[in-house]
C-alpha cells in the first residue's frame, strides 16, 4: 500500500544505515536514534531527559560521525557565561583590533549537557540562537552552520541547584524524549561488548579502550544525502484526515480540565513535521495516525502543565496525555 | 504737772513694752494645735522662729514621723518667718520643736510650742471615693462550646455540599443524556460512508473509532497505550490488512480506491 518512490527508497535505506551504524555502538536506544534523526531532518531541537550513564554523549557523537557533521559538547554549569557558548570579541594585541572568537555553538550538532544547571541568561542565549539560527557578536550577526541541531540533556531527578526551563523555552524544543534504562537483554549485550573492549597501546603506554574508540570516522552517505532526506521530509504527504487528527489532539489538551496549559500552535506544527520525518524513516510517502500516536508523548508532554487540582490528586502529565489519546479513539 | 506727764509717759511706755512682749510670747507659746490626717499636708504660713536661721533636722531614717518641707524663708525682726509644708507619717502628737534646729547647730528648738497631731481619720470631703463594686453577673460569657459546635456543623454541611452537589448535578445530566457508545458512533459513520457523504472530520473520527474498536476487541492490546496498541495492530493478522487499506484510503496521496472497495472495507463495522 505504501509504495515509496525510488528516491525515497534510497533515502529510507540511507537513514536505516545510519540507525544501524549507531546501533553497532549504542545498544538498545533505537527510539532515541530515531528521534535524533527526526530532529535533524526537520531542523527541530531535541531535549533528552534521562539518568546519567545512558550513553547520551556517545549516541550524539556516533550520529555526528555517521552523518559527517561537526560535533561540540558543552557541559552546562552554574558559572557558565553566554560568551562561553556563543563566543566573544577578543582584542588582538598585535593588530590592535578586535578578533571574533567563535564559541562551540558554531557547529552542526551541539550537545548541551545538563542544560538546566546553567543560569537563565545562558539558557536564554542558547535558546535564542536555537530559534533564530544566528548569533550576534559585537556588531556582527553571524549565521550558524547548517544543519544546526541542539541536543540538550537534563537529569529528571537531581533538581537541587538547577534552573528549570520555563514552558516558553521548553516549547522551543521540538521533541523531548525521556530515556529509559535498557531492557535486560540489551543490558547484557552492553556488558558483553564492554568485556571485549580491551586495551589500547599508545606512545609506549596503554589505556583502557572505551566505546568512543569504536566510533568509526567513516560517514554513511554524503552531506548531499542528508540534504536530500531533509527535502524529502518536506515532500511527505499529509492528508486532510491527518491534519484533523493533529488538531483534534491539540484541542483536547487545551480543553482538558486537568490541564492548566495546553499545546501551543507550535506543538501542532512540531507534531506534523515530526510525523513526516518518521514516515520517511519508516519508508512511507505519507504520514499515518501511527506516527501521530508514537510521537505524541515526545511532542506534547513537555508542553502541557497540570492544574493545581490535578497535581494535588497525584496525576502526572503522562497519565493525562494517555487519557487524552484514549478518549480520542473512543 | 510735769511729774504727772512723766509718769504717764513712763507708764505708757511700760504698757507698750509689756504689750509687745506679750504678743511675742503669745506667738511662741499660744500657737494653736494643728491636726491633719496621715499622709496629707499641713501648710504653715509665716511661722515665726526667733533667733538665727533655722532648718528642719534632716530625716535620715524611717523613725522620724514628720516630713517637713521649707517652702519659703522670709526675714523678720530678731528672727525669720517660714512657710512650711508638713506631712505626718505616723499617727500621734508631735512637737515641732523636736524637728527644727538652727543652722550649724545640732540642738533642737525647745521654745517652739507648736503641736502637730496626726490622726488616721480624715475628712472625706473632696477626696475621690472608689466606686462601689456591684455584684452584677457578666454578660455574654459562656456558650463557647455551643458556638464551636454550630460552626463545626455549618462547616460540615458546606463541605458535603461542595463534595456532592456538583457531582450529583453532573451525574444527573449524564443520566439524562447518555453519550453515544463507540459502536453507535462508528455505525453512524460507516452508514454515512456508504453513501459517500463523509467530511474530513468524519473520516478522521472514523479512523480513530476503528482503532478504538480494535483496541476493545483484542484483549492483548486492550490495556496498552494507544501508541503501542497501534504498532501491534499493524502487524496483527486479522486487523493489519484492514488497517493498512484504511490508512491508504485516508492518508495516501490520490488513493486509487472506489466507493465499492470502501463499502467492502467498512462492511465488517456496519453491524458491530
Interface residues (C-beta under 8 A of the other chain):
Chain A: X1 X2 X237 X239 X240 X241 X242 X243 X244 X245 X248 X285 X286 X287 X288 X289 X290 X293 X294 X296 X297 X322 X325 X326 X328 X329 X330
Chain B: X182 X200 X201 X203 X204 X207 X208 X209 X211 X212 X215 X225 X226 X227 X230 X231 X234 X244 X245 X247 X248 X250 X251 X252 X253
